[in-house]
Amino acid sequence: MSPNTEQILDSALALPAEAQLELIEALIADLDEANPEPLDDASMGEIQRRSAEYDAGLVRPIPWSEVIGHGRRREPSGD
């Protein structure tokens, strides 16, 4: 690990847990945008199926803030 990376890591580890999660989410989102993985036929089929369900009004969308909030409140499963 480069000294610059170690310095950034040390600073990040000093942040409160909530800020660390925000940083992790931002880094992952940036990686996802920079290096999108190609989707296989099965993944595309699933996306199309779910989109059709949404368009037909068969599912209720959940705001991302609610999803991420639920994930942060979950207890560790111990797996």
C-alpha positions as CSV (number, residue, x, y, z in Angstrom):
1,M,0.0,0.0,0.0
2,S,1.4,3.4,-0.9
3,P,2.1,5.9,1.8
4,N,-0.7,8.2,0.4
5,T,-3.2,5.3,0.5
6,E,-2.2,4.4,4.0
7,Q,-2.7,8.1,5.1
8,I,-6.1,8.1,3.5
9,L,-7.0,4.8,5.1
10,D,-5.9,6.1,8.5
11,S,-8.0,9.2,8.1
12,A,-11.0,7.1,7.0
13,L,-10.7,4.8,10.0
14,A,-10.8,7.8,12.3
15,L,-14.2,8.7,11.0
16,P,-17.4,7.8,12.9
17,A,-19.1,4.6,11.6
18,E,-21.8,6.4,9.7
19,A,-19.2,8.5,7.8
20,Q,-17.2,5.4,7.1
21,L,-20.3,3.8,5.5
22,E,-21.0,6.8,3.4
23,L,-17.4,6.8,2.2
24,I,-17.6,3.1,1.3
25,E,-20.8,3.6,-0.6
26,A,-19.3,6.5,-2.5
27,L,-16.2,4.5,-3.4
28,I,-18.2,1.5,-4.6
29,A,-20.6,3.7,-6.6
30,D,-17.6,5.3,-8.3
31,L,-16.1,1.9,-9.1
32,D,-19.4,0.6,-10.5
33,E,-19.7,3.6,-12.8
34,A,-16.0,3.5,-13.9
35,N,-16.0,-0.3,-14.6
36,P,-19.4,-1.6,-15.4
37,E,-19.5,-5.4,-15.8
38,P,-21.2,-6.7,-18.9
39,L,-24.5,-8.4,-18.2
40,D,-25.2,-11.9,-19.3
41,D,-28.5,-13.0,-20.9
42,A,-29.9,-14.3,-17.6
43,S,-29.2,-10.9,-15.8
44,M,-30.7,-9.0,-18.7
45,G,-33.8,-11.3,-18.6
46,E,-34.2,-10.6,-14.9
47,I,-33.9,-6.9,-15.4
48,Q,-36.5,-7.0,-18.1
49,R,-38.9,-9.1,-16.0
50,R,-38.6,-6.8,-13.0
51,S,-39.0,-3.7,-15.2
52,A,-42.2,-5.2,-16.7
53,E,-43.6,-5.9,-13.2
54,Y,-42.8,-2.3,-12.2
55,D,-44.4,-0.9,-15.4
56,A,-47.5,-3.0,-14.8
57,G,-47.9,-1.8,-11.2
58,L,-47.3,-5.2,-9.7
59,V,-44.6,-4.1,-7.3
60,R,-44.1,-1.1,-5.0
61,P,-40.8,0.7,-5.4
62,I,-38.8,1.2,-2.3
63,P,-36.7,4.4,-1.9
64,W,-33.0,3.8,-1.7
65,S,-32.9,5.7,1.6
66,E,-35.3,3.2,3.1
67,V,-33.4,0.2,1.7
68,I,-30.0,1.4,3.0
69,G,-31.5,2.3,6.3
70,H,-33.0,-1.1,6.7
71,G,-29.6,-2.7,5.8
72,R,-27.8,-0.6,8.4
73,R,-30.3,-1.6,11.2
74,R,-30.0,-5.4,10.5
75,E,-28.3,-7.5,13.1
76,P,-25.4,-9.6,12.0
77,S,-26.6,-13.0,11.0
78,G,-23.5,-14.8,12.4
79,D,-22.9,-16.6,9.1
